[in-house]
Amino acid sequence: MTLLDILPSLRAAMIPRLDPALWPTTTHVDELGRITVGGVALADVADQFGTPTYVLDERDVRHRCRTYRELFPEAEIAYAGKALLTRAVATWVADEGLSLDVCSAGELAVALSAGVDPRRIILHGNVKTYADLTAARAAGVGRIVIDSPTEIPMLAASCAHRQNVLLRVTPEVDARTHRAVTTGVADQKFGVPLAHGHAADAAARILSQPRLNLIGLHCHLGSQITDPTHFATAIDRIIAAMADIRHDRGTILTELNIGGGHGIPYLTGDACLDPTALATAIEDGLDDACARHRFPRPRITLEPGRAIVGRAGVTLYRVASVKRISGERVFVGVDGGMSDNPRIALYGARYSVALASRHSIAPLERVTVAGRHCEAGDELAVDVPLPRDVRPGDVLAVPVTGAYHHSMASPYNAVGRPPVVAVADGAARELIRRETVADLMGREVGV
């Protein structure tokens, strides 16, 4: 008989507090029971920079960039800046040999300010304004992704020199993700369908423009994809379309951008996309499709965003209140909410929560972590375990918040957006400062 048999309560105490699949790679618990990331106690970050605060593990970001480069040595990896783009993040991914995908003149400006080579920048988006195209042309971006037939004459008329372009197509591959992030099927706003000759017609129109150089096709199947076979299916259909363009127009397209959408876990046990399995699926899919259609192997581009920065991010909140309703429901109120994390309201996203500022030996109870905003649906986490002695002043940490949090944040209720703080090698530094009331009032120009 062991001590665990005599005192079974010890078994629960020995279970790791933090799931390594969800937390940054440098996460530890210090001798005081505080969660640390990048060698910095999260409670110290909260004390220094206030809350809410986005914390970003630089080493985790760089590690995932290197993993992609190692697993896809022949492919171009273009980080999808929409997930999270700051000057520092742009610098990190460029340092690690990645290209950069941007969707607006604003994202382009951030990338250029970080010194990213414009030839390694891809511009796309389903609605590009004249300002977006003008900025891209002025910068000399390497490729522009054409999303609709309307863009073809608009872009051609604005180009003083020949511009490399891709055509975004929808290969009718349903990756079975949330409707709001399903983009590989025809019945949504992105791209041109392969079916019924739509993509072939668009390609012919591009090829007729002397200032547009069609070099390949682009697709994006959606977000949070966990089954790599969807990418192999898309490759087969797009290679077939490229072979048809060669047959009909005498043009061999040399690039195939298969987008991103690589799924990551948000809760323990969640499925995720294995990048090794993805590499195998892409290689096998290319071999089969190119052999079947007798088409020369194109260069592949991948656009991971969430998969690079999602698990590198942790958001910190300060507990403001604990409310017990009829002895059944417990609401732990914090000083942030849907303004800094809109994904819950948009997609029904779910998160785990941990007490970051101390170790508690109190029994766990199921609680709802409630946001501060004037919406009944502003709940950051529902039915999550936290120690029964959680109290005002405690710091809570929510992992897997590096992607689509800062980039989608808003000043709802005139609450300023949180800062972004990078941690590495025992030091914390601010990348984006907190938005203040003065910032918000500075936009008021009339009465």
C-alpha positions as CSV (number, residue, x, y, z in Angstrom):
1,M,0.0,0.0,0.0
2,T,1.3,3.4,-1.0
3,L,0.9,6.8,0.6
4,L,-1.4,7.7,-2.3
5,D,-3.6,4.8,-1.3
6,I,-3.7,6.0,2.3
7,L,-4.2,9.7,1.5
8,P,-5.9,9.8,-1.9
9,S,-6.3,13.6,-1.6
10,L,-2.6,13.8,-2.4
11,R,-3.2,12.4,-5.9
12,A,-5.2,15.5,-6.9
13,A,-2.5,17.7,-5.4
14,M,0.1,16.0,-7.6
15,I,-1.8,16.6,-10.9
16,P,0.0,19.3,-12.8
17,R,-1.9,22.6,-12.6
18,L,-1.2,23.6,-16.2
19,D,-1.7,21.6,-19.4
20,P,1.5,22.0,-21.5
21,A,-0.6,21.7,-24.6
22,L,-2.3,25.0,-23.8
23,W,0.4,27.1,-22.1
24,P,3.5,28.8,-23.6
25,T,6.5,26.5,-23.8
26,T,8.4,28.5,-21.1
27,T,5.6,28.2,-18.5
28,H,6.5,27.1,-15.0
29,V,5.3,27.5,-11.4
30,D,7.8,29.1,-9.0
31,E,8.5,28.3,-5.4
32,L,5.7,30.7,-4.3
33,G,3.2,28.8,-6.4
34,R,2.9,31.6,-9.0
35,I,2.7,31.0,-12.7
36,T,5.7,32.2,-14.6
37,V,6.2,32.6,-18.4
38,G,9.5,33.5,-20.0
39,G,11.0,33.5,-16.5
40,V,8.7,36.3,-15.3
41,A,5.9,35.8,-12.7
42,L,2.6,36.7,-14.3
43,A,1.6,38.4,-11.0
44,D,4.6,40.7,-11.4
45,V,3.5,41.6,-14.9
46,A,0.0,42.4,-13.6
47,D,1.5,44.6,-10.9
48,Q,3.8,46.5,-13.3
49,F,1.5,46.9,-16.3
50,G,-1.9,46.6,-14.7
51,T,-4.8,44.4,-15.9
52,P,-6.1,43.3,-18.3
53,T,-2.8,42.7,-20.1
54,Y,-1.9,40.4,-23.0
55,V,1.3,38.6,-22.3
56,L,3.3,37.1,-25.2
57,D,6.1,34.6,-24.9
58,E,8.7,35.5,-27.5
59,R,10.5,32.2,-27.3
60,D,7.3,30.3,-28.0
61,V,6.6,32.4,-31.1
62,R,10.1,31.9,-32.4
63,H,10.0,28.1,-31.6
64,R,6.8,27.6,-33.6
65,C,8.3,29.6,-36.6
66,R,11.3,27.4,-36.6
67,T,9.2,24.2,-36.4
68,Y,7.3,25.2,-39.5
69,R,10.5,26.0,-41.4
70,E,11.9,22.6,-40.4
71,L,8.8,20.6,-41.3
72,F,8.2,22.4,-44.6
73,P,11.8,23.1,-45.9
74,E,10.7,23.5,-49.5
75,A,7.7,25.7,-48.8
76,E,7.3,29.4,-48.2
77,I,5.8,30.1,-44.7
78,A,3.9,33.4,-44.7
79,Y,2.8,34.4,-41.2
80,A,-0.9,35.6,-41.3
81,G,-0.6,39.0,-39.6
82,K,-4.3,39.3,-38.9
83,A,-3.9,36.9,-36.0
84,L,-1.6,39.3,-34.2
85,L,0.6,42.0,-35.7
86,T,2.9,44.4,-33.9
87,R,6.3,45.6,-34.9
88,A,8.0,43.1,-32.6
89,V,6.0,40.2,-33.9
90,A,6.7,41.2,-37.5
91,T,10.4,41.4,-36.6
92,W,10.4,38.0,-34.9
93,V,8.8,36.1,-37.8
94,A,11.0,37.8,-40.3
95,D,14.1,37.0,-38.3
96,E,13.0,33.3,-38.3
97,G,12.8,33.3,-42.1
98,L,9.0,33.7,-42.6
99,S,7.2,35.9,-45.1
100,L,4.2,38.0,-44.0
101,D,0.6,38.1,-45.1
102,V,-1.3,41.4,-44.6
103,C,-4.9,42.4,-45.3
104,S,-4.9,46.2,-45.2
105,A,-2.8,49.3,-45.6
106,G,-2.6,49.5,-41.8
107,E,-1.2,46.0,-41.4
108,L,1.2,46.7,-44.3
109,A,2.4,49.9,-42.5
110,V,3.2,47.9,-39.3
111,A,5.2,45.3,-41.3
112,L,7.2,48.0,-43.2
113,S,7.9,49.9,-40.0
114,A,9.5,46.7,-38.7
115,G,11.8,46.5,-41.7
116,V,10.1,43.5,-43.4
117,D,11.3,43.2,-47.0
118,P,8.2,44.2,-49.0
119,R,9.1,41.5,-51.6
120,R,8.2,39.0,-48.9
121,I,4.8,40.5,-48.2
122,I,1.6,39.2,-49.6
123,L,-1.5,41.4,-49.7
124,H,-5.0,40.0,-49.8
125,G,-8.5,40.5,-48.5
126,N,-11.9,40.1,-50.0
127,V,-12.4,43.9,-50.2
128,K,-9.3,45.9,-51.0
129,T,-9.7,49.6,-51.1
130,Y,-8.0,51.9,-53.5
131,A,-5.8,53.0,-50.5
132,D,-4.8,49.4,-49.8
133,L,-3.8,48.8,-53.4
134,T,-2.0,52.2,-53.6
135,A,0.0,51.4,-50.5
136,A,0.9,48.0,-51.7
137,R,2.1,49.2,-55.1
138,A,4.1,52.0,-53.5
139,A,5.8,49.6,-51.1
140,G,6.5,47.1,-53.9
141,V,4.9,44.1,-52.2
142,G,5.8,40.7,-53.7
143,R,2.3,39.4,-54.4
144,I,-1.3,40.7,-54.4
145,V,-4.1,38.1,-54.1
146,I,-7.0,38.9,-56.4
147,D,-10.2,38.0,-54.7
148,S,-12.9,39.0,-57.2
149,P,-13.2,39.8,-60.9
150,T,-13.9,43.4,-59.9
151,E,-10.4,43.8,-58.6
152,I,-8.8,42.8,-61.9
153,P,-9.3,46.1,-63.9
154,M,-9.0,48.2,-60.8
155,L,-5.6,46.8,-59.9
156,A,-4.4,46.7,-63.6
157,A,-5.3,50.4,-64.0
158,S,-3.4,51.4,-61.0
159,C,-0.2,49.5,-61.7
160,A,2.7,51.4,-63.3
161,H,4.8,48.2,-63.4
162,R,4.1,44.6,-63.8
163,Q,2.7,43.1,-60.6
164,N,2.8,39.5,-59.5
165,V,-0.7,38.3,-58.5
166,L,-2.4,35.2,-57.3
167,L,-6.1,34.4,-57.8
168,R,-8.0,33.2,-54.7
169,V,-10.3,30.3,-55.5
170,T,-12.8,28.3,-53.5
171,P,-12.3,24.6,-54.1
172,E,-15.5,23.5,-52.5
173,V,-13.9,21.8,-49.5
174,D,-15.9,22.0,-46.3
175,A,-13.5,21.7,-43.4
176,R,-16.5,21.5,-41.0
177,T,-15.5,24.3,-38.7
178,H,-17.6,27.1,-37.3
179,R,-19.8,28.8,-40.0
180,A,-18.1,32.1,-39.3
181,V,-14.7,30.8,-40.2
182,T,-15.6,28.4,-43.1
183,T,-14.1,29.9,-46.3
184,G,-13.4,27.0,-48.6
185,V,-16.9,26.6,-50.0
186,A,-18.6,28.6,-52.7
187,D,-21.4,30.1,-50.6
188,Q,-19.4,32.7,-48.7
189,K,-17.7,36.0,-49.5
190,F,-14.1,35.0,-50.3
191,G,-12.6,34.0,-53.6
192,V,-13.9,32.8,-56.9
193,P,-15.4,29.3,-57.2
194,L,-13.6,26.7,-59.3
195,A,-16.9,25.3,-60.3
196,H,-18.9,26.4,-63.5
197,G,-15.9,28.0,-65.1
198,H,-15.8,31.1,-62.7
199,A,-12.1,30.7,-61.8
200,A,-11.1,29.9,-65.3
201,D,-12.8,33.0,-66.6
202,A,-11.2,35.2,-63.9
203,A,-7.8,33.7,-64.7
204,A,-8.3,34.5,-68.4
205,R,-9.2,38.1,-67.6
206,I,-6.0,38.4,-65.5
207,L,-3.8,37.0,-68.2
208,S,-5.2,39.5,-70.7
209,Q,-3.9,42.4,-68.6
210,P,-0.3,43.2,-69.5
211,R,0.5,44.7,-66.2
212,L,-0.7,41.7,-64.1
213,N,1.5,38.6,-63.9
214,L,-0.6,35.6,-62.8
215,I,1.8,33.3,-61.1
216,G,-0.5,31.0,-59.1
217,L,-3.7,30.2,-57.3
218,H,-4.6,30.8,-53.6
219,C,-7.1,29.2,-51.3
220,H,-8.0,29.3,-47.7
221,L,-10.3,26.6,-46.3
222,G,-11.2,28.1,-43.0
223,S,-9.9,28.2,-39.4
224,Q,-9.4,25.6,-36.7
225,I,-8.9,22.8,-39.2
226,T,-7.7,19.6,-37.5
227,D,-7.9,17.1,-40.4
228,P,-5.0,17.4,-42.8
229,T,-6.8,15.4,-45.5
230,H,-8.9,18.5,-46.3
231,F,-5.7,20.2,-47.6
232,A,-4.9,17.2,-49.8
233,T,-8.3,17.4,-51.3
234,A,-8.0,21.1,-52.0
235,I,-4.5,20.5,-53.6
236,D,-6.0,17.9,-56.0
237,R,-8.8,20.2,-57.1
238,I,-6.6,23.2,-57.6
239,I,-3.8,21.4,-59.4
240,A,-6.6,20.2,-61.8
241,A,-7.6,23.8,-62.3
242,M,-4.0,24.8,-62.9
243,A,-3.6,22.1,-65.5
244,D,-6.8,23.3,-67.3
245,I,-5.3,26.9,-67.4
246,R,-2.2,25.5,-69.0
247,H,-4.2,23.6,-71.5
248,D,-6.5,26.5,-72.3
249,R,-4.2,29.4,-72.1
250,G,-0.7,28.0,-72.5
251,T,0.4,29.4,-69.1
252,I,2.1,27.3,-66.4
253,L,1.3,28.6,-62.9
254,T,4.2,28.0,-60.5
255,E,2.7,28.9,-57.1
256,L,0.0,27.3,-55.0
257,N,-0.9,29.0,-51.7
258,I,-3.0,26.7,-49.5
259,G,-3.6,29.3,-46.8
260,G,-3.6,28.5,-43.1
261,G,-6.4,27.7,-40.6
262,H,-4.3,25.2,-38.7
263,G,-6.3,24.2,-35.6
264,I,-4.9,24.5,-32.1
265,P,-6.3,23.4,-28.7
266,Y,-8.1,25.8,-26.4
267,L,-9.2,23.3,-23.8
268,T,-7.5,20.1,-22.5
269,G,-8.3,17.3,-24.9
270,D,-9.1,19.5,-27.8
271,A,-8.1,18.2,-31.2
272,C,-5.4,20.1,-33.1
273,L,-3.7,19.9,-36.4
274,D,-0.5,17.9,-36.3
275,P,2.0,19.8,-38.5
276,T,3.9,16.6,-39.2
277,A,0.8,14.9,-40.5
278,L,0.0,18.1,-42.5
279,A,3.5,17.9,-44.1
280,T,2.8,14.3,-45.1
281,A,-0.6,15.1,-46.5
282,I,0.7,18.0,-48.6
283,E,3.6,15.9,-50.0
284,D,1.4,13.0,-50.8
285,G,-1.3,15.2,-52.2
286,L,1.1,17.1,-54.5
287,D,2.7,13.9,-55.7
288,D,-0.6,12.3,-56.6
289,A,-2.2,15.4,-58.1
290,C,0.8,16.4,-60.2
291,A,1.2,12.9,-61.5
292,R,-2.4,12.5,-62.3
293,H,-2.7,15.8,-64.2
294,R,0.9,15.7,-65.6
295,F,1.5,19.1,-64.1
296,P,4.9,20.3,-62.8
297,R,5.1,20.6,-59.1
298,P,4.4,24.2,-58.0
299,R,5.9,26.0,-55.0
300,I,3.7,25.7,-52.0
301,T,3.0,28.6,-49.6
302,L,1.4,28.1,-46.2
303,E,-0.1,30.9,-44.1
304,P,-0.2,29.9,-40.4
305,G,-1.3,32.7,-38.0
306,R,-3.0,31.3,-34.9
307,A,-0.7,28.2,-35.0
308,I,2.3,30.6,-34.6
309,V,1.1,32.9,-31.9
310,G,-2.1,31.4,-30.3
311,R,-0.4,29.4,-27.5
312,A,2.3,32.0,-27.0
313,G,-0.3,34.4,-25.5
314,V,-1.8,34.6,-22.0
315,T,-4.3,37.3,-20.8
316,L,-4.2,38.5,-17.2
317,Y,-7.2,39.8,-15.3
318,R,-7.7,41.0,-11.7
319,V,-10.5,39.6,-9.8
320,A,-12.9,42.5,-8.8
321,S,-15.8,40.6,-7.2
322,V,-17.1,37.2,-6.2
323,K,-20.9,36.8,-6.2
324,R,-22.8,33.7,-5.1
325,I,-26.3,33.3,-6.3
326,S,-28.6,31.2,-4.2
327,G,-25.7,29.0,-3.2
328,E,-25.6,27.4,-6.6
329,R,-24.0,29.8,-9.2
330,V,-20.7,31.6,-8.5
331,F,-19.7,34.6,-10.6
332,V,-16.1,35.7,-10.4
333,G,-16.0,39.2,-11.9
334,V,-12.9,40.5,-13.5
335,D,-11.7,43.8,-15.0
336,G,-11.9,42.8,-18.6
337,G,-14.2,41.0,-20.9
338,M,-15.6,40.9,-24.4
339,S,-13.8,44.1,-25.4
340,D,-10.4,42.3,-25.1
341,N,-11.8,38.9,-26.0
342,P,-14.7,39.0,-28.5
343,R,-14.2,35.4,-29.7
344,I,-16.6,34.0,-27.1
345,A,-19.5,36.2,-28.3
346,L,-18.5,35.7,-32.0
347,Y,-17.8,32.0,-32.1
348,G,-18.8,30.5,-28.8
349,A,-15.1,30.0,-28.0
350,R,-14.2,28.3,-24.7
351,Y,-11.2,28.8,-22.5
352,S,-9.6,27.5,-19.3
353,V,-8.6,29.8,-16.4
354,A,-5.9,29.5,-13.8
355,L,-5.2,31.3,-10.5
356,A,-1.8,32.9,-11.4
357,S,-0.8,34.9,-8.4
358,R,-0.6,32.2,-5.7
359,H,-1.1,28.5,-5.0
360,S,-4.2,27.6,-3.2
361,I,-5.0,24.4,-1.3
362,A,-8.7,25.2,-1.2
363,P,-11.0,22.8,-2.9
364,L,-12.0,23.6,-6.4
365,E,-15.5,24.7,-7.4
366,R,-17.1,25.4,-10.7
367,V,-17.5,29.1,-11.5
368,T,-18.3,31.5,-14.3
369,V,-15.6,34.1,-14.9
370,A,-17.7,37.2,-15.8
371,G,-16.6,40.2,-17.8
372,R,-17.2,43.8,-16.9
373,H,-19.3,44.9,-19.9
374,C,-23.0,45.6,-20.1
375,E,-23.9,42.4,-21.9
376,A,-25.4,39.3,-20.3
377,G,-23.2,37.2,-22.7
378,D,-20.0,38.8,-21.5
379,E,-18.7,35.7,-19.8
380,L,-15.0,34.8,-20.3
381,A,-15.3,31.2,-19.1
382,V,-18.3,29.2,-18.0
383,D,-18.3,26.3,-15.5
384,V,-14.5,26.3,-15.0
385,P,-12.8,25.0,-11.8
386,L,-11.1,27.6,-9.6
387,P,-10.2,27.4,-5.9
388,R,-13.1,28.2,-3.5
389,D,-11.0,30.9,-1.8
390,V,-10.6,33.1,-5.0
391,R,-10.9,36.7,-3.8
392,P,-10.7,40.2,-5.1
393,G,-7.2,41.2,-5.9
394,D,-6.2,37.7,-7.2
395,V,-4.7,37.5,-10.7
396,L,-6.3,35.1,-13.1
397,A,-4.6,33.9,-16.3
398,V,-6.3,32.7,-19.5
399,P,-4.1,30.8,-21.9
400,V,-4.2,30.4,-25.7
401,T,-5.0,34.1,-26.2
402,G,-2.2,35.1,-28.5
403,A,-4.3,35.1,-31.7
404,Y,-7.4,37.2,-32.5
405,H,-7.5,38.9,-29.2
406,H,-5.4,42.1,-29.4
407,S,-6.2,42.2,-33.2
408,M,-10.0,42.1,-32.6
409,A,-10.2,44.1,-29.4
410,S,-12.4,47.2,-29.1
411,P,-13.0,50.1,-26.7
412,Y,-16.5,48.9,-25.9
413,N,-18.0,50.9,-22.9
414,A,-15.1,53.3,-23.5
415,V,-12.7,50.8,-21.8
416,G,-9.3,51.2,-23.3
417,R,-7.7,48.2,-25.0
418,P,-5.0,46.3,-23.0
419,P,-1.3,46.5,-23.5
420,V,0.8,43.8,-25.1
421,V,3.8,42.8,-23.0
422,A,6.5,40.4,-24.3
423,V,8.4,38.2,-21.9
424,A,11.7,36.5,-22.5
425,D,14.7,35.5,-20.4
426,G,13.4,36.8,-17.2
427,A,12.4,40.3,-18.5
428,A,9.2,41.9,-19.5
429,R,8.8,44.7,-22.0
430,E,5.8,46.6,-23.3
431,L,5.2,46.2,-27.1
432,I,1.8,48.0,-27.2
433,R,0.9,50.4,-24.4
434,R,-2.5,50.5,-22.8
435,E,-5.2,52.6,-24.5
436,T,-6.2,55.4,-22.1
437,V,-9.2,57.6,-21.7
438,A,-7.1,60.5,-23.1
439,D,-6.6,58.4,-26.3
440,L,-10.3,57.8,-26.6
441,M,-11.1,61.5,-26.0
442,G,-8.5,62.5,-28.5
443,R,-10.7,61.3,-31.3
444,E,-13.6,63.6,-30.2
445,V,-13.5,66.5,-32.6
446,G,-17.0,67.9,-32.6
447,V,-19.9,68.8,-30.4
